[in-house]
Structures are given as structure tokens and as C-alpha cells.
Amino acid sequence: MSDNRLITLLTDFGVQDNYAGVMKGVIARINPRLNIVDITHEIPPHNLDAANFCLMTSYPYFPSGAVHVAVVDPGVGSERRAVAIELATGFLVGPDNGIFTGILNREQIIKAVELTNSEYWLSQEPSTTFHGRDIFAPAAAYLATGTLFSKLGSEIDPATLIHFVMPACTETDAGITGYIQYIDRFGNLITTIPATYVKDRQWSITAGGKRIPGYKTYGDTRPGNILAIEGSHGFIEIAMNSGNARSVLKIGYRSHVRLVIKQKI
């Protein structure tokens, strides 16, 4: 294994405090040649839905073999497991709390371990509030540097890894029902409804008590109008041309929406 394997970081730590920087410092102490990419540190605090979405939709764009560290960890210090997961296309390191659900549903799992080997922690007595620094960052750094995956801890059954109970899209005569799985900084509301449903059709979304027409681009309607479009991530999203759809519709994570198909174009 190369000693300059890529590590990505995704957390809810923000950039005001030093937490993300400290994790990078721990990685650099173990191997300063490792490349680190910040996916984001602006996940809303404790929001596992947002973390899962951002990680799931970022993962395919990184090279095979990258080590992805995700720390949104409201259960830190509890009985929840700290884990590393080997996939056919890379590695995941973080809490076993459902944060990896989207990736685990799409990728082949090779094996998983609980990070029980303190030789690969920062300290024999890790903090009960900062496993990102004391367990996840060092484990990722050692893994990216060439440490055998099996040395990081005790092997666990991949079937026991925690998954979200993610409401599936449901199809009825009234349309296709989904929910909001992510809200970006522009106030765009990304649904769980795959964009494949609307290919070559006229369609609309009902959300927040409003019927919202589907368009191809933001420019197809005037500034200030709410619209629904096919997002770059492959899901239907609700947006406002030059505005914030969330602030107008006043809906949030896991709010239900309904897609209505009119006819083929």
C-alpha cells in the first residue's frame, strides 16, 4: 500500500473552532505525506441525515482506496462502536451510528472491525468527547500509511453495522411520495425522489402546501419563483431562483413531498 493514500474528512465541527484542524494535526504527526481533503465541516450539528447524504454523494468522486473519515457523533462516549469498514472501492472510519448507510447500501463490503486496538489510537485513554482526534484520525492515518486493516481491532459481522431506517419512496395513484434528505446553504431542498422518475415528462412537486412546477434549469422561471429541478446528485430538488426555498416553504429534514407526473413531453 502506498504511504500517500488520500484521506477525506467530513464533520459537524465547523471552521470557527479548532477541532477539524486538530484532527489534521494528528494525521500529520503519524504521516505528514498523507493528502487530506475536506469534504465539509459544516454539517448541521448532530445531523446524521445531512452527513449521510453528503458522504454518499461525494464518495464516488474520490479515487479507489481512499480512506473516508466521517465524524458526526452525538453518541460519542456511549456504547456505540467506533468502526472501520473495508469496501471494494475504499475505506470508511467513524462511529457506527448510521452515518455510512447510503454508501453501505451501494458498495460491496469486504470486512469491518471495531477499533479496539489502542496501539492505533492517539492515547491509551481517549477522551469521552473527542473520538475524532483520539481514535478516528489516528486509525485512518495508520490505515492510509499501510497498517493492515485487521490490526486496527476486532472483526465484526458487517450485517450488524447500524443503518438508518430511511423511508422509501412510495408510489400511489396520487403520485410518488418522498421526503427531504438534505438542505444546502442556498436553501435548496433535496428530496429522496430519484430524478429518473421525471425523464421526458411534465411534472410538479407538492411541498409545504404548495404545488411547485418542474423545470429543466433555474433560468426557466423568473427570479423569486420556486421551482423543482433534477439535481446534479440524481435526486429531485426544490429551489428558488435567486432565493431561499426553505425560508419560504418553512419545511425541513424528513418533511414529506409528493411528485405528480402529468404526461410525457
C-alpha positions as CSV (number, residue, x, y, z in Angstrom):
1,M,0.0,0.0,0.0
2,S,1.2,3.5,-0.8
3,D,2.2,5.8,2.1
4,N,0.4,8.8,0.5
5,R,-3.1,7.4,0.2
6,L,-5.8,10.0,0.3
7,I,-7.8,10.8,3.5
8,T,-11.1,12.7,3.4
9,L,-12.7,14.4,6.4
10,L,-16.4,15.1,6.9
11,T,-17.6,16.5,10.3
12,D,-20.1,18.8,12.0
13,F,-17.2,20.7,13.8
14,G,-17.4,23.9,11.7
15,V,-14.4,26.1,11.0
16,Q,-14.7,28.5,13.9
17,D,-13.2,26.1,16.4
18,N,-10.0,24.1,16.2
19,Y,-11.5,20.6,16.2
20,A,-11.0,19.9,12.5
21,G,-7.5,21.4,12.5
22,V,-6.5,19.2,15.4
23,M,-7.6,16.1,13.6
24,K,-5.4,17.1,10.7
25,G,-2.5,17.7,13.1
26,V,-2.9,14.1,14.5
27,I,-2.9,12.7,11.0
28,A,0.2,14.7,10.0
29,R,2.1,13.6,13.2
30,I,1.6,10.0,12.1
31,N,2.4,10.7,8.4
32,P,3.0,14.2,7.1
33,R,3.0,12.9,3.5
34,L,-0.7,12.0,3.5
35,N,-3.0,14.0,1.4
36,I,-6.1,15.3,3.2
37,V,-9.3,16.6,1.5
38,D,-12.0,18.3,3.5
39,I,-15.4,17.2,2.1
40,T,-17.1,19.6,4.6
41,H,-17.0,20.6,8.2
42,E,-20.3,22.4,8.0
43,I,-22.8,19.6,8.6
44,P,-25.5,20.9,10.9
45,P,-24.6,19.8,14.5
46,H,-25.6,16.2,15.1
47,N,-27.5,15.9,11.8
48,L,-26.9,12.4,10.6
49,D,-29.2,12.8,7.6
50,A,-27.1,15.6,6.2
51,A,-23.9,13.7,6.9
52,N,-25.1,10.6,5.3
53,F,-26.2,12.5,2.2
54,C,-23.0,14.5,1.8
55,L,-20.8,11.4,2.2
56,M,-22.9,9.2,0.0
57,T,-22.9,11.8,-2.9
58,S,-19.2,12.6,-2.5
59,Y,-17.8,9.1,-2.2
60,P,-18.0,8.2,-6.0
61,Y,-15.7,11.2,-7.0
62,F,-12.7,10.1,-5.0
63,P,-10.0,7.6,-6.1
64,S,-10.3,3.9,-5.2
65,G,-8.6,3.1,-1.9
66,A,-9.2,6.5,-0.3
67,V,-9.9,6.5,3.5
68,H,-13.0,8.4,4.4
69,V,-13.4,9.7,7.9
70,A,-16.8,10.9,9.0
71,V,-17.4,12.3,12.5
72,V,-20.9,13.4,13.3
73,D,-21.2,11.7,16.6
74,P,-23.9,12.6,19.1
75,G,-23.3,9.3,20.8
76,V,-19.6,9.9,21.5
77,G,-18.6,8.3,24.8
78,S,-21.5,6.0,24.9
79,E,-21.7,2.3,24.0
80,R,-21.8,3.0,20.2
81,R,-18.9,1.3,18.4
82,A,-16.0,3.0,16.7
83,V,-15.5,1.2,13.4
84,A,-13.5,0.9,10.2
85,I,-15.1,-0.7,7.1
86,E,-13.2,-2.1,4.1
87,L,-15.1,-1.7,0.9
88,A,-14.2,-3.0,-2.6
89,T,-13.5,0.7,-3.5
90,G,-12.2,2.2,-0.3
91,F,-12.4,2.5,3.5
92,L,-14.7,4.2,6.0
93,V,-13.8,5.2,9.5
94,G,-16.1,6.7,12.1
95,P,-18.9,6.0,14.6
96,D,-21.3,3.1,14.0
97,N,-24.4,5.2,14.1
98,G,-25.9,5.0,10.6
99,I,-23.7,7.8,9.1
100,F,-22.4,5.3,6.4
101,T,-25.9,4.0,5.4
102,G,-26.0,5.4,1.9
103,I,-22.6,4.1,1.0
104,L,-23.1,0.7,2.6
105,N,-26.3,0.3,0.5
106,R,-24.4,1.0,-2.7
107,E,-21.0,-0.6,-2.2
108,Q,-19.7,-4.1,-1.6
109,I,-18.5,-4.6,2.0
110,I,-15.3,-6.7,2.4
111,K,-15.0,-6.7,6.1
112,A,-15.5,-4.5,9.2
113,V,-13.7,-4.1,12.5
114,E,-14.4,-2.4,15.8
115,L,-11.5,0.0,16.6
116,T,-10.4,-1.8,19.8
117,N,-6.6,-1.8,19.3
118,S,-5.4,1.1,21.4
119,E,-1.9,0.8,19.7
120,Y,-3.5,2.7,16.8
121,W,-5.2,5.4,19.0
122,L,-3.7,8.7,19.9
123,S,-3.8,7.7,23.6
124,Q,-4.4,4.7,25.7
125,E,-7.1,6.7,27.5
126,P,-9.1,8.6,24.8
127,S,-11.3,11.5,25.6
128,T,-15.0,10.6,26.0
129,T,-15.9,13.7,23.9
130,F,-13.4,13.8,21.0
131,H,-13.0,10.4,19.4
132,G,-12.3,12.2,16.1
133,R,-9.0,13.2,17.5
134,D,-8.2,10.3,19.7
135,I,-9.5,7.3,17.7
136,F,-10.7,8.0,14.2
137,A,-8.0,10.3,12.9
138,P,-5.1,8.1,14.1
139,A,-6.8,4.9,12.9
140,A,-7.3,6.5,9.4
141,A,-3.7,7.7,9.3
142,Y,-2.3,4.3,10.2
143,L,-4.6,2.6,7.7
144,A,-3.6,5.1,4.9
145,T,0.1,4.6,5.7
146,G,-0.1,0.8,5.2
147,T,-1.2,-0.7,8.5
148,L,-3.1,-4.0,7.9
149,F,-6.8,-3.4,8.2
150,S,-7.2,-6.4,10.5
151,K,-4.7,-4.9,13.1
152,L,-7.0,-2.0,13.9
153,G,-9.3,-4.0,16.0
154,S,-11.7,-6.9,16.4
155,E,-13.5,-8.1,13.3
156,I,-17.3,-7.7,13.4
157,D,-20.1,-9.0,11.3
158,P,-20.9,-6.4,8.6
159,A,-24.6,-7.3,9.0
160,T,-24.5,-5.8,12.5
161,L,-23.5,-2.3,11.3
162,I,-26.1,0.3,12.1
163,H,-28.3,1.5,9.2
164,F,-30.8,4.3,9.1
165,V,-34.4,3.4,8.8
166,M,-34.7,5.5,5.6
167,P,-38.3,5.9,4.4
168,A,-38.6,4.6,0.9
169,C,-40.3,6.5,-1.9
170,T,-43.9,5.1,-2.2
171,E,-45.9,5.1,-5.4
172,T,-49.7,5.6,-5.4
173,D,-52.4,6.8,-7.7
174,A,-51.8,10.3,-6.3
175,G,-48.1,10.3,-7.1
176,I,-44.8,9.4,-5.6
177,T,-44.1,10.3,-2.0
178,G,-40.6,11.0,-0.7
179,Y,-39.0,13.2,1.9
180,I,-36.4,15.9,2.3
181,Q,-33.0,14.3,2.9
182,Y,-30.7,17.4,2.7
183,I,-30.8,21.2,2.7
184,D,-27.9,23.1,1.2
185,R,-26.6,26.6,2.1
186,F,-28.7,28.1,-0.7
187,G,-31.9,26.8,0.9
188,N,-32.4,24.1,-1.8
189,L,-34.4,21.2,-0.5
190,I,-33.1,17.8,-1.9
191,T,-35.6,15.1,-1.8
192,T,-35.3,11.3,-1.8
193,I,-37.1,11.0,-5.2
194,P,-34.8,9.9,-8.0
195,A,-34.7,12.2,-11.0
196,T,-35.2,9.2,-13.3
197,Y,-39.0,9.4,-12.4
198,V,-39.4,12.6,-14.4
199,K,-37.4,11.9,-17.5
200,D,-39.2,13.2,-20.6
201,R,-42.3,14.1,-18.6
202,Q,-44.2,17.1,-17.3
203,W,-44.3,17.0,-13.6
204,S,-44.7,19.0,-10.4
205,I,-43.9,18.6,-6.7
206,T,-46.3,19.3,-3.8
207,A,-44.4,20.6,-0.7
208,G,-45.2,22.9,2.2
209,G,-48.8,23.2,1.0
210,K,-47.7,24.5,-2.5
211,R,-47.7,23.0,-5.9
212,I,-44.3,23.6,-7.5
213,P,-43.7,23.1,-11.2
214,G,-40.8,21.1,-12.5
215,Y,-38.3,22.8,-14.8
216,K,-35.0,21.9,-16.5
217,T,-32.9,24.9,-15.2
218,Y,-33.2,27.8,-12.8
219,G,-33.3,30.2,-15.8
220,D,-36.6,28.7,-17.0
221,T,-38.5,30.8,-14.4
222,R,-38.2,34.4,-13.1
223,P,-36.1,35.3,-10.0
224,G,-38.1,34.8,-6.8
225,N,-40.1,31.9,-8.2
226,I,-39.9,28.5,-6.5
227,L,-39.2,25.6,-8.9
228,A,-38.3,21.9,-8.8
229,I,-35.4,20.6,-10.9
230,E,-33.4,17.5,-11.4
231,G,-30.3,18.0,-9.1
232,S,-26.8,17.2,-10.1
233,H,-26.8,14.4,-7.4
234,G,-29.5,12.5,-9.2
235,F,-32.4,13.5,-7.0
236,I,-35.3,15.9,-7.4
237,E,-34.7,19.1,-5.5
238,I,-36.9,22.2,-4.7
239,A,-35.2,25.6,-5.2
240,M,-35.9,29.3,-5.6
241,N,-34.4,31.2,-8.5
242,S,-32.1,33.7,-6.7
243,G,-33.7,33.0,-3.3
244,N,-34.1,30.5,-0.5
245,A,-36.8,27.9,-0.9
246,R,-36.5,26.6,2.7
247,S,-37.3,30.0,4.2
248,V,-40.4,30.4,2.1
249,L,-41.8,26.9,2.4
250,K,-40.8,26.5,6.0
251,I,-40.2,22.8,5.8
252,G,-37.1,20.8,6.9
253,Y,-35.4,17.5,7.1
254,R,-37.7,14.5,6.6
255,S,-40.7,16.6,5.6
256,H,-42.8,14.8,3.1
257,V,-43.2,15.8,-0.5
258,R,-45.2,14.4,-3.4
259,L,-44.2,14.1,-7.1
260,V,-47.1,14.3,-9.5
261,I,-46.4,13.1,-13.1
262,K,-48.6,14.8,-15.7
263,Q,-47.7,13.3,-19.1
264,K,-44.9,12.6,-21.5
265,I,-43.5,15.6,-23.3
